[in-house]
């Protein structure tokens, strides 16, 4: 993980692999800040949804038991939401670099939509 010092604390940039490993060990809370439509179409199983357009850092859980890692489609929105968290008093917050696109590119499992039926489908990049 890379870290960045900001005026309000430390912003951590996690790779999709780091996120997947920590999530599998139940060490983090993964929060998806994309829209409900994006989340409904494809998502990381177990990630919580807190869309950026209605996000309020005051309603996040504390990080005493588990770290919070934010993600979006490309990493842009999750970084903005992480900065919002810092402005609300979080001195350390993390987001996933490259977002959900990087997650899929890394070949990590997720739930997508079967385009022939519209039903949820377990997806993983092959090869």
N, C-alpha and C positions, 0 to 999 in steps of 0.2 A: 504494500500500500504506500502511496505517496501522501505526504501531508503538505498543507499550505497554511502558512500563518496569515491570518486576516486581522483587520482592526478589532474584530469581536471574538477572536479565538482561533481554534484550529479546525480546518476543513480537511477531512480525509477523503482521498480518491481511491476507491477499491476497484480491483479488476473483477470481472464477472466470476472468474475462478475463485478468487478470495471470498466473494460473496457466497457462492454455491457451497464452498467448504464450511464456512462459518454457519450458514443456514442449516446445512445437514447436521452439524453438531449442536444445533439449537442455541447458538450463542448470540444471535441477532434477531431483531424485529425488522423485517423487510417491508418497506412502505412504498407502494406504487403511487406516484403523483400524476399519472396520466388521467385522461378523461374516463368516465364510466364506459363510454362506447369502445375506447381502445382496450380497456381492461376486459370487457365482455367478449371481444373478438379474440384476444390472445393475452395470456398472463402467466406469470410464474406461480405455480401452485403454492399456496400458503402465504403469499404476499398480501398485505392489507392494502385497501384502497383509500387514499386520502387525496382527492383531486386538487391540483394546484389552484384552480379557480375558487375553491371554497376552503383552502387550507388555513388553519389557525394553529400555530405552534404551541399555544397555551394548552391545547387539548391532547398533546402527545404524552405518552407515558414517560416516566423518568428512565434513566439509563443505568440505574444501580444494578439491576439483574442482567439486562441484555442491552447491547449497543443497538442504536437505530441506524439503519442504512436506507437511504432514499434512492429510488430509481424512477426513470421515465423512459421515453423512447430512444433518446440519443445522449442523454446526460446533461443537456442544457437546462431543462426545467428542474431537474433534481438538484442541480447546483444552485439555482435561484432559490428553491425552497430551503436548501441547507443554509443559505445566507439569511433567509427570513428567520430560521430557527436561531441563528446566532444573534440576530437583532433582538430576538425575544428572550435572550439570556442563556442559550445553550453555548457553553464555552468550547465544546467539541462535538462535531456531527460529521456523518459520513454520507457519501453518495457513490453510486456505481458509475465509473467512467464508461462512456460509450452507450450506456443505457441498455434497454431491452434488445436493441439491434446488436450490440456487442455480445449479449448473452446468447442470442440465437447463433451468431457467427462462431461462437466458441463451441457450439454443438451441445449446449446444455438443454436438458428437458424442460418443456413448458406445455401448457394446454393451449391449443389453437382451435380453429374452427374447420371442420370438414366441409369443404366448399361444395361437395355434392349433396350433403344432407343438411348442413347448417348446424349439426350437432357438435358438441365439444369433442376434441380429439387430442390424445397425447401425442406430442410432437418432439422430435429430436433430429437434428441435422445428421444425415448419414455420411459415412466416410470418415 
